[in-house]
Amino acid sequence: MTNLIQALNPTALRLGPLHIQWYGIIITAGVLIAVYMSLREGARRNISGDDLMDLIFWMLPLSLVGARLYYVIFEWDYYRAHPADIIKIWNGGIAIYGGLIAALIVLLIFCAKRFIPAWLVLDVIAPTVILAQAIGRWGNFMNQEAYGAKTTLRFLQSLHLPNFVIKQMLIDGAYRQPTFLYESVWSLLGFILLIALRHRHHLFKQGEIFLSYVIWYAIGRSVVEGMRTDSLYLFGSIRVSQALSLVLIVVGIVLIIVRRRLDPPIEWYLDGNTLFGPAKSKKE
C-alpha cells in the first residue's frame, strides 16, 4: 500500500543546492498574515505602527530561537549526539510554547521600555497569533509530523476529509490520527471567537482578549497533546505541553477573576504614549 500511495513532497522548490520547504513557506505565510492584521488593529487602537514593527523585529527571530531551544532542551539526548542538527529547523522540531514564552518576554520588556500598555498590545496580537498557529499546523502536515496514534482508513473517511489529507496520513505503513488538523481547526475557531470578543471590547478589561486566547488554546492543546505520538516528556512520563496547558488554563482563569475583582472592566485607549479612560476622555 505504501508504494501505491505517494505522500506530498515536503520540498516546494529546488534552486541548485538550496531546497525550499513547504514547512517554511507555510510558517512564513502565517507570520506575514499575523503581522499585517496586527498592524491594522494596532492603528485602530492608536498604537504606533513604528512601535509595532520594532516589536515584531525583535519578537519574531527571538521567538523562533525560543521555540527551537525549548524543543532541543527536551530532546537533548538526541541533539547532544547530533549537535549539527540543532540549527536544522527546516526539518521541523520547533515547539510553539517555547516560541510563545520567548515572544511574551520580549513583548513585556519592549512595552516597558516604550511605555506602552502591554495588556493592550497583547489584546491586539492575540487573535492574529492563534490564526498564524492554525495556518502553521499545515506545515506539520506537509512534513508528516505532529500526528496521532494509528487509526483506520474508514475512520478518516468518516471525517469527510479531502483525499489528499487522508493520503498524507498514511505514515510508516499505517493511517494516523490527523492531530495537526484537530489543533488547526481548534485554533481557527479560537480566532473567530477572539475577533467576536474584540468587537465587544467594552465588556472586557484590557488584557482579557489575550487571556481568553491563552485559555482557549491551552484547552485544545491539552486534549490534542494527549493524542499525539511525538510529545516531549518530562521525567519520562509527563507530557510537557499537556502539563503546561493545564497550568495556563488555571493561571488564565485566576488572572481574569482577580483582575475583575480589583478593578471592573473599563475601555482604555492610547493618545500618543498616554493612556486614558473613557471618563477622562469625555472631560477633555
Buried (B, 14 or more C-beta within 10 A) or exposed (E): EEEEEEBBEBEBEEEEEEEEBBBBBBBEBBBEBBBEBBBEBBEEBEBBEEBBEEBBEBBBEBBBBBBBBBBBEBBEEEBEEEEEBBEEBBEBBBBBBBBBBBBBBBBEEBBEEBEBBBBBBBBBBBBBBBBBBBBBBBBBBBBBBBBBEEBEEEEBEEEEBEEEBBBBBBBEEEBBBBBBBBBBBBBBBBBEBBBEBBEEBEEBBBBBBBBBBBBBBBBBBBBBBBBBBEBBBEEEEEBBBBBBBBEBBEBBEEBBEEBEEEEEEEBBBBEEEEBBEEEEEEEE
